[in-house]
Amino acid sequence: MEFHGEFRLDCFFGGYVLLLCLQKADSGIKMILWKYRQPFLSELLRLMIETDRIKTGRNNITRREFQDSYRRHYRMYKETVGNQKTRRLILFYSVECGLKSLLMKDLGKNTYEEFIECCGNEKRELKGHNISAMMKVLNPQNDYCLRNISLKRGGSVPPKQFNELWRYGAALADKEEEEKAEKTLVRIAEWIHTKL
């Protein structure tokens, strides 16, 4: 029996909904290959749990775990088809995890808790999602510049909020800005790979 179709993950109202996209074949509607669906769902759940634990401080993530998350999320980004915003969200988190791992390595810290203590209030931007701030510390010559993305309804989204842009799926004024941001994040992800 031959299977056709694809799956993709779309974001609605900050939640995640798996959309199964099936195609009709000679013998009717086909099912999606379980081997693709299961790893994708478990990876997404792991990503959501890790993000929640980091934000709430319920889990003291190690540098190695950040590094593994970077690799796992980047691999997922490269191998997944479907909604581009969701793929970009996974890419964003991949880069964030990789940069935090590099920062911890440079500071000689092994846990996220140690990293937070080391950063203090003057470096609080490094604790959140501000990829640009992390890059300024790790790559001062600023080889990988991320720019704001303009919204269709006015205003713009800075790089530290790209995760929100892609999670909620806001309409854009110029899709090329989003594509450029994605290409820059891919370049950063490849740069991280050379440094870990």
C-alpha positions as CSV (number, residue, x, y, z in Angstrom):
1,M,0.0,0.0,0.0
2,E,1.5,3.3,-1.0
3,F,1.1,6.4,1.2
4,H,0.8,10.0,-0.2
5,G,0.5,13.3,1.6
6,E,2.3,15.4,4.1
7,F,1.9,16.7,7.6
8,R,2.5,20.2,8.9
9,L,2.2,22.0,12.1
10,D,0.3,25.3,12.2
11,C,0.2,27.7,15.1
12,F,-3.1,29.2,16.2
13,F,-3.5,31.5,19.1
14,G,-0.2,30.5,20.7
15,G,-1.2,26.8,20.6
16,Y,-0.2,24.0,18.3
17,V,-2.5,22.1,16.0
18,L,-1.3,19.3,13.9
19,L,-2.8,19.5,10.4
20,L,-2.8,16.2,8.5
21,C,-2.8,16.9,4.8
22,L,-4.0,13.9,3.0
23,Q,-4.2,13.4,-0.7
24,K,-6.6,11.1,-2.6
25,A,-5.1,8.2,-4.4
26,D,-6.5,5.4,-6.4
27,S,-7.8,3.5,-3.4
28,G,-9.2,6.6,-1.6
29,I,-7.8,8.7,1.2
30,K,-4.5,7.5,2.5
31,M,-3.0,7.7,6.0
32,I,0.2,9.5,6.9
33,L,3.2,7.4,7.6
34,W,3.4,7.0,11.4
35,K,7.2,7.1,11.3
36,Y,7.0,10.8,10.2
37,R,4.2,11.8,12.4
38,Q,5.4,10.4,15.8
39,P,8.9,11.9,15.8
40,F,7.6,15.3,14.8
41,L,5.0,15.3,17.6
42,S,7.4,14.2,20.2
43,E,10.0,16.7,19.1
44,L,7.4,19.5,19.2
45,L,6.3,18.5,22.7
46,R,9.9,18.3,23.9
47,L,10.5,21.8,22.5
48,M,7.4,23.2,24.2
49,I,8.3,21.6,27.5
50,E,11.9,22.8,27.4
51,T,10.8,26.4,26.6
52,D,8.3,26.3,29.4
53,R,10.8,24.9,31.9
54,I,13.4,27.5,31.0
55,K,11.0,30.4,31.4
56,T,9.6,29.2,34.7
57,G,12.9,28.0,36.1
58,R,11.6,24.5,36.8
59,N,14.5,22.8,35.1
60,N,18.2,23.8,35.3
61,I,19.2,23.1,31.7
62,T,22.9,22.1,31.1
63,R,25.1,23.5,28.4
64,R,25.1,20.0,26.8
65,E,21.3,20.0,26.7
66,F,21.2,23.4,25.0
67,Q,23.7,22.1,22.5
68,D,21.7,18.9,21.9
69,S,18.5,21.0,21.5
70,Y,20.2,23.2,18.9
71,R,21.2,20.2,16.9
72,R,17.8,18.4,17.2
73,H,15.8,21.5,16.4
74,Y,18.0,22.4,13.4
75,R,17.8,18.9,12.0
76,M,14.0,19.1,12.5
77,Y,13.9,22.5,10.6
78,K,15.9,21.0,7.7
79,E,13.9,17.8,7.5
80,T,10.3,19.1,8.0
81,V,7.9,20.2,5.3
82,G,4.8,22.2,5.7
83,N,4.0,25.6,7.3
84,Q,7.0,28.0,6.8
85,K,6.2,30.0,9.9
86,T,6.3,26.8,12.0
87,R,9.6,25.8,10.4
88,R,11.0,29.2,11.1
89,L,9.9,29.0,14.7
90,I,11.8,25.8,15.2
91,L,14.8,27.4,13.5
92,F,14.6,30.4,15.8
93,Y,14.6,28.1,18.9
94,S,17.5,26.1,17.4
95,V,19.6,29.2,17.1
96,E,18.6,30.5,20.5
97,C,19.6,27.1,22.1
98,G,22.9,27.1,20.2
99,L,23.8,30.6,21.2
100,K,23.0,30.0,24.8
101,S,25.2,26.9,24.7
102,L,28.1,29.0,23.2
103,L,27.6,31.8,25.8
104,M,27.7,29.3,28.6
105,K,30.8,27.7,27.1
106,D,32.6,31.1,26.8
107,L,31.7,32.0,30.4
108,G,32.7,28.6,31.7
109,K,29.2,27.9,33.0
110,N,27.6,24.5,32.8
111,T,24.0,25.2,33.9
112,Y,21.5,27.7,32.9
113,E,21.2,28.8,36.6
114,E,24.9,29.6,36.7
115,F,24.6,31.5,33.5
116,I,21.7,33.6,34.8
117,E,23.7,34.4,38.0
118,C,26.7,35.4,35.9
119,C,24.6,37.6,33.6
120,G,23.0,39.6,36.4
121,N,20.7,42.6,35.5
122,E,23.2,44.4,33.2
123,K,23.1,41.4,30.8
124,R,19.5,40.4,31.2
125,E,19.0,40.5,27.4
126,L,21.1,37.4,27.1
127,K,18.7,35.4,29.3
128,G,15.7,35.8,27.0
129,H,15.1,35.4,23.2
130,N,17.3,38.3,22.1
131,I,19.4,36.5,19.4
132,S,20.9,39.9,18.3
133,A,22.2,40.6,21.8
134,M,23.7,37.1,22.1
135,M,25.4,37.6,18.7
136,K,26.9,40.9,19.7
137,V,28.7,39.1,22.6
138,L,29.7,36.1,20.5
139,N,30.4,37.7,17.2
140,P,31.2,41.4,17.9
141,Q,31.9,42.2,14.2
142,N,28.2,41.6,13.6
143,D,28.5,39.4,10.6
144,Y,24.9,38.2,10.9
145,C,22.6,41.2,11.2
146,L,18.9,40.5,11.8
147,R,16.5,43.3,11.0
148,N,12.9,44.1,12.1
149,I,10.1,42.6,10.1
150,S,7.3,45.0,9.1
151,L,3.7,44.0,9.8
152,K,0.9,44.5,7.4
153,R,-1.2,46.4,10.0
154,G,1.7,48.7,10.8
155,G,4.6,48.5,13.2
156,S,7.4,45.9,13.1
157,V,8.7,43.0,15.0
158,P,12.3,43.1,16.4
159,P,14.4,39.9,16.1
160,K,14.0,39.2,19.9
161,Q,10.3,38.7,19.1
162,F,10.5,36.6,15.9
163,N,9.4,33.6,17.9
164,E,6.1,35.4,18.7
165,L,5.7,36.5,15.1
166,W,6.0,32.9,13.8
167,R,4.1,31.4,16.7
168,Y,1.0,33.7,16.2
169,G,1.3,34.0,12.4
170,A,0.9,37.8,12.0
171,A,0.4,39.1,8.5
172,L,3.5,40.7,7.0
173,A,3.9,43.9,4.9
174,D,6.8,42.3,2.9
175,K,7.4,38.6,2.9
176,E,11.0,39.2,1.6
177,E,11.9,40.6,5.0
178,E,10.8,37.3,6.6
179,E,12.8,35.3,4.0
180,K,15.9,37.4,4.6
181,A,15.5,36.8,8.4
182,E,15.2,33.1,7.8
183,K,18.4,33.0,5.6
184,T,20.3,34.9,8.3
185,L,19.1,32.5,11.0
186,V,20.3,29.6,8.8
187,R,23.7,31.3,8.4
188,I,23.9,31.8,12.2
189,A,22.9,28.1,12.8
190,E,25.7,27.0,10.4
191,W,28.1,29.3,12.2
192,I,27.1,27.8,15.6
193,H,27.8,24.4,14.2
194,T,31.5,25.4,13.6
195,K,31.8,26.8,17.1
196,L,30.3,23.9,19.2
